[in-house]
């Protein structure tokens, strides 16, 4: 992948996919990265598809076990559509306190899967 593309691809995943508070962007990004590295090239590669599905499940389940949820709004306690809640995210430095550790955890799960 050309330099600079990973942040571009991952940009809309933030705050639970475009600030919707749904599936955590760190988790989504880890699963997408697995696909980039180990995904199938041929749509007829059923074994490759099954390996990727199994890896995605293991990353997802490991993430949920580690953080208690896979949803941004539950991990952060923030409703990004609510101005006061979104302001609390900034005021309480949740990006550093909550989001960075979830990104780190997602990367650790990804690296573990790539090592298998």
Backbone as CSV, one residue per row, in Angstrom:
resi,resn,N_x,N_y,N_z,CA_x,CA_y,CA_z,C_x,C_y,C_z
1,UNK,0.850,-1.168,0.000,0.000,0.000,0.000,0.900,1.237,0.000
2,UNK,0.616,2.192,-0.840,1.444,3.403,-0.870,1.413,4.140,0.472
3,UNK,2.512,4.804,0.831,2.551,5.543,2.097,1.397,6.548,2.176
4,UNK,0.841,6.660,3.356,-0.230,7.617,3.579,-1.626,7.095,3.309
5,UNK,-1.749,5.915,2.705,-3.074,5.402,2.378,-3.812,4.849,3.595
6,UNK,-3.102,4.236,4.533,-3.774,3.659,5.707,-4.557,4.726,6.479
7,UNK,-3.969,5.894,6.793,-4.764,6.909,7.486,-5.937,7.401,6.646
8,UNK,-5.755,7.468,5.356,-6.860,7.907,4.500,-8.006,6.913,4.544
9,UNK,-7.656,5.634,4.440,-8.684,4.598,4.469,-9.383,4.580,5.824
10,UNK,-8.623,4.731,6.901,-9.171,4.630,8.243,-9.909,5.853,8.745
11,UNK,-9.769,6.988,8.096,-10.373,8.227,8.586,-11.868,8.099,8.890
12,UNK,-12.683,7.553,8.012,-14.115,7.523,8.309,-14.532,6.521,9.376
13,UNK,-13.600,5.679,9.848,-13.950,4.685,10.864,-14.084,5.305,12.251
14,UNK,-13.547,6.505,12.453,-13.489,7.117,13.777,-14.836,7.363,14.412
15,UNK,-14.827,7.338,15.763,-16.012,7.607,16.590,-17.155,6.656,16.253
16,UNK,-16.795,5.414,16.021,-17.825,4.404,15.763,-18.430,4.514,14.383
17,UNK,-17.601,4.708,13.385,-17.957,4.865,11.974,-18.676,6.202,11.781
18,UNK,-17.898,7.192,11.423,-18.452,8.507,11.103,-19.209,9.170,12.237
19,UNK,-18.727,8.983,13.469,-19.348,9.541,14.683,-20.736,8.980,14.991
20,UNK,-21.036,7.790,14.500,-22.328,7.172,14.807,-22.316,6.424,16.140
21,UNK,-21.127,6.185,16.681,-21.021,5.487,17.950,-21.193,3.989,17.844
22,UNK,-21.212,3.470,16.634,-21.409,2.035,16.435,-20.076,1.295,16.556
23,UNK,-19.831,0.359,15.696,-18.645,-0.482,15.767,-17.382,0.379,15.865
24,UNK,-16.558,0.066,16.855,-15.337,0.835,17.112,-14.440,0.861,15.874
25,UNK,-13.975,2.031,15.522,-13.109,2.194,14.355,-11.790,1.456,14.482
26,UNK,-11.275,1.323,15.702,-10.027,0.585,15.904,-10.234,-0.883,15.562
27,UNK,-11.359,-1.430,15.972,-11.678,-2.819,15.666,-11.891,-3.002,14.167
28,UNK,-12.661,-2.119,13.576,-12.914,-2.184,12.137,-11.610,-2.088,11.362
29,UNK,-10.752,-1.181,11.778,-9.465,-1.013,11.112,-8.587,-2.241,11.238
30,UNK,-8.596,-2.881,12.406,-7.784,-4.090,12.594,-8.263,-5.207,11.671
31,UNK,-9.566,-5.348,11.549,-10.108,-6.386,10.670,-9.809,-6.060,9.214
32,UNK,-9.922,-4.793,8.844,-9.585,-4.392,7.472,-8.104,-4.637,7.191
33,UNK,-7.249,-4.333,8.155,-5.809,-4.553,7.978,-5.506,-6.040,7.810
34,UNK,-6.204,-6.882,8.570,-6.015,-8.319,8.389,-6.338,-8.705,6.945
35,UNK,-7.435,-8.179,6.433,-7.816,-8.476,5.054,-6.785,-8.011,4.043
36,UNK,-6.190,-6.852,4.292,-5.159,-6.341,3.380,-3.963,-7.285,3.355
37,UNK,-3.580,-7.789,4.532,-2.389,-8.630,4.635,-2.672,-10.082,4.247
38,UNK,-3.794,-10.632,4.700,-4.033,-12.064,4.532,-5.319,-12.406,3.785
39,UNK,-6.015,-11.413,3.282,-7.269,-11.684,2.579,-7.039,-12.419,1.267
40,UNK,-8.095,-12.921,0.716,-7.997,-13.683,-0.528,-7.926,-12.741,-1.731
41,UNK,-7.263,-13.192,-2.770,-7.189,-12.451,-4.031,-8.213,-12.975,-5.029
42,UNK,-8.567,-14.226,-4.872,-9.448,-14.889,-5.819,-10.796,-15.154,-5.142
43,UNK,-11.900,-14.707,-5.726,-13.201,-14.932,-5.105,-13.560,-16.416,-4.958
44,UNK,-12.897,-17.275,-5.701,-13.154,-18.713,-5.603,-12.364,-19.381,-4.486
45,UNK,-11.526,-18.622,-3.784,-10.700,-19.165,-2.704,-11.551,-19.292,-1.442
46,UNK,-12.307,-20.360,-1.363,-13.209,-20.585,-0.236,-12.429,-20.772,1.062
47,UNK,-11.308,-21.486,1.004,-10.498,-21.682,2.209,-9.963,-20.355,2.735
48,UNK,-9.501,-19.494,1.832,-9.012,-18.178,2.226,-10.104,-17.344,2.861
49,UNK,-11.296,-17.434,2.314,-12.447,-16.712,2.866,-12.747,-17.211,4.275
50,UNK,-12.749,-18.513,4.456,-13.048,-19.081,5.767,-11.973,-18.714,6.793
51,UNK,-10.708,-18.715,6.376,-9.625,-18.295,7.282,-9.811,-16.841,7.703
52,UNK,-10.167,-15.998,6.746,-10.360,-14.576,7.045,-11.565,-14.372,7.968
53,UNK,-12.634,-15.104,7.733,-13.809,-15.002,8.616,-13.452,-15.439,10.034
54,UNK,-12.707,-16.533,10.143,-12.304,-17.024,11.462,-11.407,-16.009,12.162
55,UNK,-10.501,-15.408,11.428,-9.618,-14.391,12.007,-10.426,-13.181,12.468
56,UNK,-11.370,-12.740,11.644,-12.203,-11.590,12.004,-12.979,-11.886,13.284
57,UNK,-13.508,-13.088,13.391,-14.254,-13.472,14.595,-13.345,-13.445,15.824
58,UNK,-12.139,-13.978,15.680,-11.215,-14.016,16.824,-10.800,-12.612,17.245
59,UNK,-10.546,-11.744,16.280,-10.206,-10.355,16.604,-11.397,-9.687,17.295
60,UNK,-12.581,-9.838,16.727,-13.804,-9.239,17.273,-14.056,-9.724,18.699
61,UNK,-14.026,-11.041,18.883,-14.304,-11.600,20.200,-13.231,-11.226,21.218
62,UNK,-11.975,-11.190,20.797,-10.902,-10.765,21.686,-11.057,-9.304,22.091
63,UNK,-11.464,-8.491,21.147,-11.682,-7.072,21.417,-12.823,-6.895,22.416
64,UNK,-13.929,-7.596,22.166,-15.096,-7.485,23.061,-14.739,-7.962,24.469
65,UNK,-13.976,-9.033,24.559,-13.564,-9.544,25.865,-12.676,-8.528,26.587
66,UNK,-11.780,-7.917,25.846,-10.819,-6.991,26.438,-11.464,-5.669,26.852
67,UNK,-12.398,-5.157,26.030,-12.955,-3.820,26.282,-14.415,-3.830,26.723
68,UNK,-15.014,-5.013,26.810,-16.383,-5.106,27.298,-17.450,-4.834,26.264
69,UNK,-17.069,-4.368,25.120,-18.002,-4.051,24.041,-17.210,-3.826,22.761
70,UNK,-17.906,-3.837,21.651,-17.303,-3.487,20.367,-17.870,-2.173,19.840
71,UNK,-18.769,-1.573,20.625,-19.408,-0.333,20.202,-18.747,0.873,20.865
72,UNK,-18.418,1.834,20.036,-17.756,3.057,20.496,-18.531,3.726,21.619
73,UNK,-19.837,3.878,21.466,-20.628,4.596,22.476,-20.592,3.896,23.826
74,UNK,-20.456,2.572,23.814,-20.383,1.842,25.083,-18.972,1.901,25.680
75,UNK,-17.964,1.867,24.835,-16.583,1.922,25.321,-16.275,3.308,25.885
76,UNK,-16.709,4.345,25.184,-16.401,5.717,25.595,-17.451,6.328,26.512
77,UNK,-18.688,5.846,26.407,-19.788,6.480,27.134,-20.194,7.800,26.511
78,UNK,-19.845,7.996,25.235,-20.097,9.265,24.556,-21.123,9.091,23.446
79,UNK,-22.068,10.031,23.387,-22.997,10.141,22.259,-22.500,11.325,21.435
80,UNK,-21.852,11.032,20.319,-21.234,12.096,19.531,-22.252,13.018,18.863
81,UNK,-23.521,12.637,18.847,-24.568,13.518,18.319,-25.026,14.536,19.357
82,UNK,-24.661,14.308,20.611,-25.030,15.213,21.686,-23.845,16.139,21.967
83,UNK,-24.037,17.433,21.795,-22.942,18.399,21.917,-22.267,18.336,23.290
84,UNK,-23.045,18.235,24.358,-22.462,18.198,25.706,-21.638,16.929,25.903
85,UNK,-22.123,15.818,25.400,-21.405,14.558,25.517,-20.109,14.598,24.707
86,UNK,-20.190,15.125,23.506,-19.004,15.244,22.659,-17.978,16.199,23.288
87,UNK,-18.459,17.239,23.924,-17.557,18.178,24.602,-16.875,17.498,25.793
88,UNK,-17.608,16.649,26.500,-17.031,15.897,27.613,-15.900,14.994,27.116
89,UNK,-16.077,14.412,25.918,-15.032,13.585,25.313,-13.732,14.370,25.217
90,UNK,-13.841,15.611,24.774,-12.653,16.466,24.654,-12.135,16.892,26.021
91,UNK,-13.033,17.369,26.868,-12.631,17.901,28.174,-11.962,16.841,29.048
92,UNK,-12.421,15.606,28.943,-11.865,14.529,29.761,-10.738,13.776,29.056
93,UNK,-10.270,14.334,27.943,-9.145,13.769,27.205,-9.350,12.284,26.895
94,UNK,-10.566,11.939,26.487,-10.892,10.537,26.222,-10.129,9.966,25.033
95,UNK,-9.717,10.833,24.136,-8.938,10.321,23.003,-7.687,9.613,23.518
96,UNK,-6.980,10.267,24.424,-5.756,9.665,24.976,-6.062,8.573,25.997
97,UNK,-7.062,8.799,26.848,-7.343,7.865,27.940,-8.094,6.612,27.490
98,UNK,-8.950,6.739,26.480,-9.803,5.618,26.084,-9.469,5.122,24.675
99,UNK,-9.437,6.031,23.721,-9.298,5.610,22.323,-7.909,5.064,21.996
100,UNK,-6.881,5.726,22.456,-5.533,5.211,22.161,-5.326,3.799,22.717
101,UNK,-5.764,3.516,23.947,-5.623,2.134,24.421,-6.445,1.130,23.604
102,UNK,-7.607,1.538,23.089,-8.379,0.592,22.269,-7.691,0.364,20.935
103,UNK,-7.087,1.400,20.377,-6.325,1.221,19.136,-5.156,0.283,19.391
104,UNK,-4.438,0.520,20.463,-3.304,-0.343,20.815,-3.779,-1.791,20.988
105,UNK,-4.883,-1.977,21.678,-5.413,-3.322,21.893,-5.823,-3.991,20.592
106,UNK,-6.442,-3.235,19.695,-6.839,-3.794,18.394,-5.609,-4.204,17.596
107,UNK,-4.578,-3.385,17.643,-3.338,-3.717,16.933,-2.704,-4.967,17.533
108,UNK,-2.709,-5.084,18.844,-2.153,-6.281,19.485,-2.911,-7.526,19.063
109,UNK,-4.222,-7.451,18.999,-5.027,-8.593,18.533,-4.700,-8.922,17.084
110,UNK,-4.572,-7.896,16.243,-4.226,-8.089,14.842,-2.866,-8.765,14.709
111,UNK,-1.889,-8.256,15.412,-0.536,-8.827,15.337,-0.558,-10.274,15.807
112,UNK,-1.320,-10.557,16.833,-1.448,-11.933,17.292,-2.025,-12.842,16.217
113,UNK,-3.007,-12.340,15.487,-3.616,-13.137,14.410,-2.630,-13.319,13.251
114,UNK,-1.889,-12.300,12.950,-0.945,-12.407,11.841,0.202,-13.353,12.189
115,UNK,0.481,-13.498,13.485,1.532,-14.414,13.905,1.096,-15.870,13.891
116,UNK,-0.214,-16.108,13.869,-0.734,-17.488,13.860,-0.537,-18.149,12.508
